[in-house]
């Protein structure tokens, strides 16, 4: 079995890579991808903690987090398609431009 600390280090590193990607990139697609990486880091931490303490609660909450991430991805993809259809770009900075 993998030690709990190794799983947490991996989960935190995934979360930090996702956070860094969300802060640096200005592309809407990469923002969604970074959010998915962050959620995967949290899910790995939940599953590892549940397996370590031999409780099913972590796995149940992980399934809830995955289903929430799926809904977020679907809504984000719909917004991405609509934004590309209207603006012909996926740059987030273009959303703050006002047209008179």
Phi, psi and omega in degrees: 000143180284134178298150183298321182294323178295320178295318179293322177296318177296318180295318179293322178294320175298315180298319181291323176297318177294319179295318178297318178296323179290328181278327186272313187287146178248011181265133184295323179296315180290333174295315177297319179295320178294322177295323177294322178295320178296318179294322178296324175298318179293321179295319178297320178296319180295314181293320180295318179293320178295322178290325181293316181267007178053047176240147180271355183298319180297322180288324178293316178293326177296320177295322176296319179294322179293319179292325175293321177295324177296316178296320178297320180294320179295315179294317178297322178294321177296318177294323178297315179295317180294320179293320179292326179294320183276318189256347183061026176208159176245018179283129184290329182296337181288345180285337182274352178284130179257139177246135184263000000 
